[in-house]
Amino acid sequence: MKPAALILATLVAIPLSLASRASYGGQAAAAQTLPTSSPTPAKGPSPADLQRITTKLGELSDRITALGAKRIDPALLADADVYRKAAERKSRSAATALPHPTTCPC
């Protein structure tokens, strides 16, 4: 490309890119126009849902125990038990969940 053509292309491209940025208002303008909202409070499962989860966890525990009695591969049994424990802990933490604080910096 010839130097004159390169200079001309640069002179045309720079104002176009600046114009496109100006039409969006830049980051500072976008930050000023964002709506302010507070975070929505966390909602845990309903008592009926917690009861169903507890029932299903009991069934899962019984099935894992039955599989252990059938001498299933211990590695597979351990994997299933890890998921059972995770579900148990999650349901326990959901039952005692606290609402999201309104003063949270997130």
DAKA-V957779 format. One record per helix or strand of 3 or more residues. SS is the DSSP state (a for helix, b for strand). FROM is the first residue (numbers start at 1). LEN is the number of residues. If there is no record, write none. Layout:
BEGIN
ss->SS from->FROM len->LEN
ss->SS from->FROM len->LEN
END
This chain:
BEGIN
ss->a from->3 len->22
ss->a from->26 len->8
ss->a from->47 len->23
ss->a from->74 len->22
END
